[in-house]
Amino acid sequence: MKDEKKAPKLRFKGFTDDWEQRKLGDVCEEVSGNNGNVKGLPILTISAANGWMNQKDRFSQVIAGNELKKYTLLEKGHLAYNHGNSKLAKYGTVFVQNLYDQALVPRVYHSFKMKTEKILITSSIILPPRNLIENWQD
């Protein structure tokens, strides 16, 4: 019997080892709430087609209202899963927040921070837009 490597056809630069299956809680931890100092922070929303967008740009106004105090403070490098489905993402989307040092996102998003920077999360069910995948190659 042939010993096959556990590796995808598409490899990202710098990744050569076999893939390891891990539980989500082993590689990241949930992020929720904020420190109460939300004034002046960008307020973001997720678009399956465009990734992170300012609420004002997406909806022509900030729609957070009184819920803003319950929004999650997401730092640069943290990620959020929007489980809302769309024509582009039947099971929702995951995006890394790399636009700002800190931003506020709706608490309905499942937000996480990685325990280590050496892990790349991919999934066959939840994928970012194709243009982001193309940019990961070289």
Summary of the structure (lengths in Angstrom):
residues: 138
radius of gyration: 16.8
end to end distance: 34.4
largest distance: 61.9
contacts: 316
relative contact order: 0.23
helix: 16%
strand: 25%
